[in-house]
Amino acid sequence: MLFYDARPFLEEIQMARAGLIGLGAMGAGIASTLRGKDYEVHVCDARPGAAVVFAEQGGVAWATPAQVAAHCDVVVSVVVNAAQTEAVLFGEGGAAAAMKPGSVFVMCSTVDPQASIAFEQRLNAAGIHYVDAPISGGAAKAASGQMTVMSAARPEAYAKADAVLDAMAGKVYRLGDRAGAGSKVKIINQLLAGVHIAAAAEAMALGLREGVDAHALYEVITHSAGNSWMFENRMAHVLAGDYRPLSAVDIFVKDLGLVLDTARASKFPLPLASTAHQMFMQASSAGFAKEDDSAVIKIFPGITLPSSSASSTESSTSS
């Protein structure tokens, strides 16, 4: 049942349609980007209120993925993991049963590549196209249409989804003609992102322990060879004392776990990723699971910032 429709059927106005399932930080940004590019965007979220808010801003809200899928030939899913994607597709009120033959499902979550391959096989068997399309760039780039998509799909799936992919992202990399390649590249990206955050936290913690002025350290490192995008972005959160979860600690517990699972299958050693994973696990078990991933710095004993530090630096946006 439709529970909120801001523009009922749009009468005679013809607009391109796209469905979006999952209105978290990234999904909400993608939905907003598509709406800004004149798409009629149909959405749903596990939190009904999130869909209603989007509808009030000019979208169309539905209660279930099936209802979104029944109205859209391209459905983009931006949920947390493979289990949620499974539920979106094949659970009660799932999209797969309502999707028309020839329509396309775009999977933007970070998942095990083998899970993405399995989703493609199951949907193809039902005559539905599939795009393996993990995303990167954070909420700010999703909202500005500048995020990166790491995709892999059959040519016929690209033919159906290309316009939506290009509308929602600044960079769309086409990495293969079957599902799996996009997810493999994404978990390699997450290996680097997780290790860089962990290393940045370790470096900042050492500086604080040694009595270095935190802001001076940040200024020097961000203008020196030791800088990384993650140091510059996440240590700004630390200096601001702002651990609101733009990307939570538990995201890297999951994503680095996927990295290690993939490598374990081929007996490939990943010593740095393993150590970073343990650091995020330690932060999660210490009670910081839902805090911003920069909170991994809290695993180091006695690391605190002077109160003046927390108030003098603004938090930057996540990636």
Buried (B, 14 or more C-beta within 10 A) or exposed (E): EEEBBBEEEEEEEEEBBBBBBBBBBBBBBBBBBBBBBEBBBBBBBBEBEBBBBBBEEEBBBBBBBBBBBBBBBBBBBBBBBBEBBBBBBBBEBBBBBBBEEEBBBBBBBBBBBBBBBBBBEBBBEEEBBBBBBBBBBBBBBBBBBBBBBBBBBBEEBBEBBBBBBBBBBBEBBBBBEBBBBBBBBBBBBBBBBBBBBBBBBBBBBEBBEEEBEBBEBBEBBBEEEEBBEBBBBBBBBBBBBBBEBBBBBBBBBBBBBBBBEBBEEEEEEBEBBBBBBBBBBBBBEEEBBEBBBBBBBBBBEEBEBEEEBBEEBEBBEBB
